[in-house]
């Protein structure tokens, strides 16, 4: 099938026009995504600050009291060798317990934050994807109509 060069030029022009129309829509989608990411950051910052204050006000005093009690218990007394052997083990176990509590809290907060972000992105992405899909269909239909008109005029 031989297609005259003029037809190709016309189709190319139509494609360029369609690209010119789609370009602002893509820019709008990019701007919308940027705005949504900023919104997520604005939302997450106070949540992280709240978590930090919670750790400072609720967990730090408990850990401090635990360590003070531990220091009182392992204080060197008048000569028993058992306490000398036990205190490194007690200190190690208390460090492991504190670390485990910190890791558990970190994972819990990180998981909640990740779920919230995932939900936010899911809603944003679905809306933007649907909008872009609708616009792409409209442009495709217009291009088909234009191609039909061109082929009808040429024959």
HELIX and SHEET records of a PDB file:
HELIX    1   1 UNK A    5  UNK A   54  1                                  50    
HELIX    2   2 UNK A   55  UNK A   59  3                                   5    
HELIX    3   3 UNK A   60  UNK A   74  1                                  15    
HELIX    4   4 UNK A   81  UNK A  154  1                                  74    
END                                                                             
